[in-house]
Amino acid sequence: MTRYVTPIDVSPLFEPLTIKDRLLRNRIVMPPMVVNRGLATSEGAEWYGRRAQGGVGLVIVEATSVGDFGSTLTADNLRPLVDAVHAGGALIAIQLFPVNRFEPTAPGDLSLAQIDQMIADYRTATQVCAEAGFDGVEPHGAHGYALNQFFSPEMNSRTDEYGGALQNRMRLALRIVEAVRPICDAGGLLLLYRHTPVGYGYGIEDSLALAEELVGAGVDVLDMSPSSVNAPGDRAAPFMALDVPVIAVNELDQVNRALEVLREERASLIAVGRGLIADADWAAKVHALRFGDICECVYCDECFTDLDAGIPVGCTQGE
Ligand SMILES: Cc1cc2nc3c(=O)[nH]c(=O)nc-3n(C[C@H](O)[C@H](O)[C@H](O)COP(=O)(O)O)c2cc1C
C-alpha cells in the first residue's frame, strides 16, 4: 500500500545566515537555559557540545553572572566548552546576567557605585569571553530580571537618571551595550540583547523605542522572549523593521510553527529551548524529515522544577 505523506518543505529552517563575519549554518538557535551542569566542567562542555552536534546553528549558553568572570570563570577554563560547541559545527554565544541569580536585587536597592561596578563587570566578562573564543555575548534584559526591572515602570522606583522617564529606564541597558561594544568589535564578537517585548507596565511601543536605541548603540541581534503569544512569532515581528536579525522563541519546536515564523518573516531565526532538552538531535531529525523519531517536549515543565532544585536539568520524555 502506498501511503500519502504530506510534503513539508523545511528548507527555510536550514538556510545559512551571515551576521557580520559570522556564518550560522542554519536558522536554529538554542536559547539560553540554565541546566545546572557548570560551564567550566566536562559535564557542561559535553551537554552543550551534544546540542551543537545535533545540528543547531547557534548555541546561546545559559544566564551567567558577570561577577563570576575573572574569578571562577576564566578564558582557560571556559575554552573546553567553546571548543566542544565549535567541534559540533555551531557558533557559541553566552548570556550575561548582571547580578547573582540567587540574590535578586531591585533597581531601587542599587547605589550608583554598584551600577558602575555592574557595568565594569560586563566589560570584564566580555573580555574573558573574547579570550575564550566565544562568538557572541548577550546581556539578559528579559523575563522580569534585573535589567528588565530597570526598564519596567512598575518595577523601577528610582528617581535619579535610571528611573522615571522611558529614556532613563533605558539608560542601564544602553550603558552596558556601549561598554561592551568596543570589546566585541576588537574580538569580532556578535552583540545580542534579550528583551521581553511586553512586560510589567510597558508594551511593544516602548520596547521598539528601546530596540531602536540598542541597535543604534551597536546591538547586532535582537532576541525577543517570549515572542510567540497568539500567533507564532507575533511579538517578534514588529522588531524586524529595525534591520538586524531577530530571534523568536516559544514552543517553536513544533515545526509548522517555526516554519510559519520564517515564512511570514516574523523573525530571522527561531529558538528551540525545551525541545532541545528533550532531544539534542531535534535539528538533525527535522532536516532529515524524521519527525516520528523526535522525542517531543510535552511542556510539562519538569525541567523548570530541576532548574529551581539546582539539579542537572533533565526531561521526563527523553534525555
Ligand atoms: C530549564 C530552563 C532554563 C532556562 N534558563 C534561561 C536563562 O538562563 N535565560 C533566559 O533568558 N531564559 C531561560 N529560559 C527560557 C528559554 O530560553 C526559552 O525562552 C523558553 O524555554 C521558551 O522556549 P521553548 O518553548 O522553546 O522552551 C530557560 C528555560 C528552561 C526550560
The ligand as a MOL file (V3000), in Angstrom:
LIG
                    3D

  0  0  0     0  0            999 V3000
M  V30 BEGIN CTAB
M  V30 COUNTS 31 33 0 0 0
M  V30 BEGIN ATOM
M  V30 1 C 15.4390 24.8330 32.2430 0
M  V30 2 C 15.2960 26.2010 31.6250 0
M  V30 3 C 16.2120 27.1970 31.9280 0
M  V30 4 C 16.0930 28.4670 31.3400 0
M  V30 5 N 17.0660 29.3990 31.5900 0
M  V30 6 C 17.0220 30.6010 30.9330 0
M  V30 7 C 18.0930 31.5120 31.0280 0
M  V30 8 O 19.1390 31.2440 31.6270 0
M  V30 9 N 17.9600 32.7100 30.4070 0
M  V30 10 C 16.8590 33.0330 29.6580 0
M  V30 11 O 16.7900 34.1280 29.1180 0
M  V30 12 N 15.8440 32.1460 29.5010 0
M  V30 13 C 15.9170 30.9490 30.0930 0
M  V30 14 N 14.9380 30.0090 29.8620 0
M  V30 15 C 13.8810 30.2930 28.8500 0
M  V30 16 C 14.2850 29.7280 27.4750 0
M  V30 17 O 15.4320 30.3880 26.9610 0
M  V30 18 C 13.1410 29.8620 26.4590 0
M  V30 19 O 12.9090 31.2250 26.2260 0
M  V30 20 C 11.8580 29.1880 26.9120 0
M  V30 21 O 12.1290 27.8710 27.3730 0
M  V30 22 C 10.8030 29.1340 25.8030 0
M  V30 23 O 11.2890 28.4150 24.7020 0
M  V30 24 P 10.7600 26.9070 24.3930 0
M  V30 25 O 9.2690 26.9640 24.2940 0
M  V30 26 O 11.4120 26.5310 23.1160 0
M  V30 27 O 11.1930 26.0590 25.5600 0
M  V30 28 C 15.0220 28.7450 30.4520 0
M  V30 29 C 14.1130 27.7200 30.1550 0
M  V30 30 C 14.2450 26.4670 30.7120 0
M  V30 31 C 13.2870 25.3770 30.3140 0
M  V30 END ATOM
M  V30 BEGIN BOND
M  V30 1 1 1 2
M  V30 2 1 2 3
M  V30 3 2 2 30
M  V30 4 2 3 4
M  V30 5 1 4 5
M  V30 6 1 4 28
M  V30 7 2 5 6
M  V30 8 1 6 7
M  V30 9 1 6 13
M  V30 10 2 7 8
M  V30 11 1 7 9
M  V30 12 1 9 10
M  V30 13 2 10 11
M  V30 14 1 10 12
M  V30 15 2 12 13
M  V30 16 1 13 14
M  V30 17 1 14 15
M  V30 18 1 14 28
M  V30 19 1 15 16
M  V30 20 1 16 17
M  V30 21 1 16 18
M  V30 22 1 18 19
M  V30 23 1 18 20
M  V30 24 1 20 21
M  V30 25 1 20 22
M  V30 26 1 22 23
M  V30 27 1 23 24
M  V30 28 2 24 25
M  V30 29 1 24 26
M  V30 30 1 24 27
M  V30 31 2 28 29
M  V30 32 1 29 30
M  V30 33 1 30 31
M  V30 END BOND
M  V30 END CTAB
M  END
